[in-house]
Amino acid sequence: MQQPYASPDAGPRPGSLGRILVVDDDPTVAEVVAGYLDRAGYAVDRAADGPAALARAAAHRPDLVVLDLMLPGMDGLEVCRRLREHGPVPVVMLTARGDEDDRILGLEVGADDYVTKPFSPRELVLRVESVLRRARPAVPRGPLGAAGLTVDPAARRAAKNGTDLALTLREFDLLAFFLRHPGRAFGREELMREVWGWDFGDLSTVTVHVRRLRGKVEDDPARPRLIQTVWGVGYRFDPTGAGAGAGPGAGTGAGTEGE
């Protein structure tokens, strides 16, 4: 049986920007990634396989995990699932595969971002910084609510009709953003910039997170009424549910600008 995560007191070294756990069975990749993160100011732990990663995370809770998808024995997807059972630790997944399905699957199990090998270590550090910025909002805003949904940014809690929602970091930020801008349509590029803080990236990241969020907030995710597809544009949060299903692809995911 796995031991629970250590308390936040088992934190990073004094003066560091946070504790990062790097999980990769390729020692060269792990050494390069750890080196760049260390020079960027992070305290870095390393693990070469899934069981070792879970043990390290239990002993010293990381602020973020850089996780290789292709690990021996227990793969990165299973490691990510088990990490998320203990709380919303951010995960940046590394993958050498070019198959979009593998990258999307990583996002669906709770990864907050992914980087495809071969990658620029500098880009990886920027992705880590971006994810951590979203995990640590500088100025928490007041509670938000509409259509039975409530979000408390300061407490990082969300609920539907009084029942807590188990949201990942990005799902939480995406829901909060929609609640702050009811009735307005946003393209995926704009959502990536405003919610993820990226000026570049694979837009399927937004598509996957919208689908996952719908699965948690909609009464019928197959016919979404709150997070609607706007044909040719992207997505709109409508607390009234009016107009749901109107237009091509509004509830099915068809079209080029959303799902």
N, C-alpha and C positions, 0 to 999 in steps of 0.2 A: 504494500500500500504506500502511495506517495505521501511524503510529509508535506504539510502546508508550506506556503511561501513564508520566508522569514519576514519579520516586521520591517517597516521602512527604516528603522534605526540601523539596519545592516546596509547602509547606503554607500555611495561612492566615496572615494578619497576626498579629503578636504580640498576645496578649490576646483574640483573637476566639474564639468558641465552635466555629468550624469554617468550612470553605469550602463554599458552596452555589453550584451552577450553575443559573441560571434560564434555561429555554429556552422562549421564546414569541415568535411573530411579531407579536403585538399590542403595540406599544410602550407603550401606556397600562397594560395588564395587567402587562407586565414591569417597568415603572417602579414601580408600586404594590407588587408582590410584593417586588421588590428593596429598596424603601424600608423596608417592614415588617421584613424579615429583617435589614437593616443595623441598624435601631434595636434589634432584639432581640439584637444582638451578633455577628452572623455576617459574615464576609467574603463578598461576593457577586460572582460573575462572571455575565455575561449573553451569550446567543446568540439569534439570531433565526431560525435554521433548523438542520436536522440536521447538515450538514457542518460548520458553524461550531461547533455543540455538541461534536461529536466532536473537533475540533481543540482547543477550549478544554480539554476533559477530558484530552487527550493532553499538553497543555502544563502544566496545573496540575490534578492529580488532585483532584476534589471529594470532600468527605465525604458529600454527598448531592446529587441532581439533582432539581429541580422541572421537570417536563417536560410541555409541552402535547401532547395527542394529535394535534390537527389542525395540522400544520405543512406548509408548501409543499414540494413535491418529495418528500423523504424524510419520511414521517410519524413520529409519536412512537413507534409500535410498533417500527418498524425501528431508530430511534435507540436505544430501550431494549434491543433484541436485541444491537446492536453494542456498547453499553456493557457489557452483561453478559458478552460474550465476553472482556473484559479483567479481570473480577473482580466481586465482589459489592458494587458501589457501590449504596447505597440509592437508590430512585427513588420520588418522589411524583408521580403523573400528574395533569395537569389536563385536564378534558374538558368541552366544552360540550354534548355529546350526552346525551340522556336514556335512550338504549338500553342496557339492562343488559348486553347481549351485548358492547358495546364496552368497558364498564368491566371486565367479567370477562376479556376478551381482554387488556387491559392488565395485569391481575394475573397472567395465565397466562404472559406473556412476561417476567415478573420484577419488575414494579412492586411495591413494598411497601405502597403506599396510593394512593388517588386522591381527588381533590376535584372536584366538579362545578360548573362555572360557571353562574350567578354564585355566588361564594363569599365568605365573610368572610375578609379577610386575617389577622385574628387567629386564626381557626380553622386556617388554613393553617400559621401559625407553630406552633401547638400540635401539629399533625400532624407537622411537621418535627421538633420537639423529641421527640415520642414515638418516631418512627422512629430518631432518633439515639441515644436512650437505650438502645434495644434493640440497636443496633449496637455500643455501647460499654458492655457490662455492667460495673457497678462492682466486683462481687466475683465473679470467675470461680469456678465450682464444679468439683469434681473430675470425672474421667472417668466416663461412664455406659456401660452396656452391657446388652444382652439380645437374645435371638433372633438372634444374629449381627450385630446393629447396635451400633456404638460411636460415642460422641460425646465429644469433648474440648472443653468450653466455653472453656477458656483459649486453646487453639490455634485455635478455631473450625473444627474438622475433624470430619467424620463419615464413617463407612465402613460398608459391608455386606460381611460375610465377608472383611474385609481390603482391599476395593476402595473407594477414596475415592468419596464421593457428591458430586455437584455440586448443592448446595442453596443457595437464596436465603436471605437474612437471616431471613425469617419462617419458611420451611420448617425451617431449622436450629433456631430457637427452639421451634417446634411439636414437632419430634421430641424435643428435649431435655426439654420439658415432659412429653410422654407417657412417656418413659423414667423420669422421676422419679416418675411416678404410675401404675405398672402396675396394671391391673385395675379402675381407677376410671372411672366414666362421667362425662363432662363435657358440659354443654350448650354450644351455640355462643356464647351470651351470656357464659358463664363463661370459655370459651377466649378470647374477644375481650378480656375484662378481664384475664385472667392472662397471656396471651401477648403481646397487642398493647398492653396497658396502656390500653385505651379503655373508657369507660363508655357510649359511643354509637358508632354506625356501622352500615354495611350488613352484615348477617350473611352475605351471599353471599361476602364476603371470606374468612371461615373455611371455607366450603364449597369454594371454589376451591383454597385452600391444602391442605386435606385431600386433595382429589383429586390434586393435583400431587405431594404427598408420597407418597401410595400408589403413584403411578406409578414412584417411585424406590426404595421399600423393599419393596414386595410382590413375591412371585414371580409372582403373577397379579393385577394390579390390578383386573381385572373381578370377581374373587372374593377380596376382601381377607380375610386371616386375622389380621393383626397389628393394623391400625387398623380396628376394627369399628364399624359403625353400630348404635347402641342405639335401637331404635324408640321414638319419643316422647320421647327424652332428647337424644341427640347422638352422641358418639363415645367409644370405650374402646380403650386399647392393651392387648392381651392377648399377652404374649410366648409363651404356649403355643399360641396359635391355636385354643384350644378354644371351641366354640360359634359358630365362624364360619359365617355363612349362616343362623343361626337367626333366625326372626322376619321380619316384613314389611320389605322394603327393606334387609336387613342387608348385602347385597353389591351391590345394584343402584343404590342412591342414591334409591330411592323413599321418600316420607315427608316430613314437615314439619320434622324436626329434624336433617337432615344428608343425606349422600349416600353 
